[in-house]
Every structure is written in structure tokens, then in C-alpha cells.
Amino acid sequence: MKILHSLPPYTLFGCAPKYEEAKIIVLPVPYDSTASYKAGARDGPHEIISASRVLEPYNEELDIDINDISIYTTEELEPDVNSPKAMANRIEKEVDVILQDKKIPIILGGDHAVSIGAVNSAAKFGKDFTYLHFDAHSDSRNEYSGSNYSHACVVARVDEVAEHYSVGVRSIQKEGMDFCKSILFRKDMHGMSIHEISDIILKNTKSKIYLSVDFDVLDPSQMPSTGTPEPDGLSFYELKEILNGVLSKKQVVGMDFAELSPIPGLIAPNVLAAKLIYFAIGYAFNKDHI
């Protein structure tokens, strides 16, 4: 029997192409074992996908239907709780398959440690890229809570395999200032136009980028649903327009979106996260609108 009025499939934006036909592969990773303040990001992928299914597939600003970009969503990846390093290795192996099949990986975290395995895979495949990192924190600690693979160590691990550039940082340990030349601090962004910010990012990144967004880069007034909120963050509009100015001019080899820690009963941040991902995909993979 055919249901006359069925809901969209449980996939990002309800998209349902065959894997072989898809351009983008979404890998949900419900993992937050390295969370250092408030846990809960393991529920992020589920809530992002749920919120995305109620968004209109067509977007009037981009003049696209998201179904036309061909996005396939895998099953959620089972966490490896043996160690953060073991989990990074598991993600790396999964992303290896996606890249071998010449598709673009998008990881839905989970805490920000999900970046490490994905970036290791992209670097292993010879991708000459910059890891473009939007975050309230520098994530530049070599070790945190006994692990070199904590969400606080992401940029330190990326630094071992790829160039990186961070944007929106407003929390950093003193030792992390060794990375300051590759950081656009939030305090320095005040008074800049969107065009000026985008231009700085374009000049400090390669033609290929791996985009990583920690949702705590946003101001907690708009994004309270994160385990490590910091005041004085970007607005949704600022981040969206910066991504427009950058992604439309770069080749994207992969993306991840991390640290959405859903608050029960508060759905607006989940929808914001899904909408931001929609725009990022649209800017990166449908350049006809520029």
C-alpha cells in the first residue's frame, strides 16, 4: 500500500538519493566522550536531522532545492568508547570509504573531536587544503583530561597533518598563543564588515578547504544549546554571510558541524543548526547563485 501523505525520510533534509548517485555523504556521529563541561552533544546529530526534515527543501535566497544537490545520509556511526584515539581511528576509516568513492564527507557531531579522524583521512588522500575552523575556543591544547584526542586538542592534532585557520576565537590558554598567527580573534572582528572578514579568511586559506563549525562560535543568545558557551559570539547572520563570502570561492573537500548539545523542549537552536548547514552546503556546492 502506498501512503498518500508520508513524512520525509529520516535523513538530512529528507533527501533520499541512492548512495551511488549522491555527491555528498552525511555521516552522523553521536559521540561526546571528550566533552569537558556539559555533555549532550551525542544527541546533536539526531536533533539536527529531525529539525532539517521540517525545513522547506527550496530556499528563496539561494534559489535552490536541496534535493538537487544529492545528499545521502548514512546510519549513525556507533561510538568506540575504548578511547578517544580509537574513536578518531573509527571515523577515519569511515571517511576513507567516502573519499575512495570520490564523494564529499559531512560529519555531524558529536563533540568537536569528530574532526580529527575526518581530517586525518582527507590529509592521507593527498588533499592539499586548509582546515577552516569556526570556534569560540582555539582547541589548541596538546593534551586535555589525559587525552591528546580531546575536543580541546583538535587544532593541535590537525596541525600535525594540515594547515589551519581559526575564526571567532575568544577563549584560549596562554600556551595556545603559539597559534595566534593562524587565528582571527573575535575581539579583532568587531568593527569589520562581512566583506573584510571574508577577505582575511580568503587570504589565509588555500584554494581547497575543509570546513569545521563548532556551534559555540555563535553567541549563546542565539545558540544556547552547546556544552561550552562563550559570550560575544557571532550572530547567525554574520556566520552565514561569512560562509557565503568564503565557500563560494573555495573548493570544499569536507565539512563537519559539532557541539550542538540539545536542550529538551528548546527546538529553535536545533533548527538554526540545520538551517546553517543548509546554507553552507548551498554556498559550497551550488555556486550558480553567486
Secondary structure, DSSP 8 states (H G I E B T S, - for coil): ---SS----SSGGG----GGG-SEEEEEE---TT-SS---GGGHHHHHHHHHTTS-SEETTTTEEGGGG-EEE--------S-HHHHHHHHHHHHHHHHHTT-EEEEEESSTTHHHHHHHHHHHTT---EEEEE-SB----S-BTTBTTSGGGHHHHHTTTSEEEEEEE-B--GGGGGGGGGEEEHHHHTT--HHHHHHHHHHTS-SEEEEEEEGGGB-TTT---SSS--SS-B-HHHHHHHHHHHHTTSEEEEEEEE----BTTB-HHHHHHHHHHHHHHHHHH-GGG-
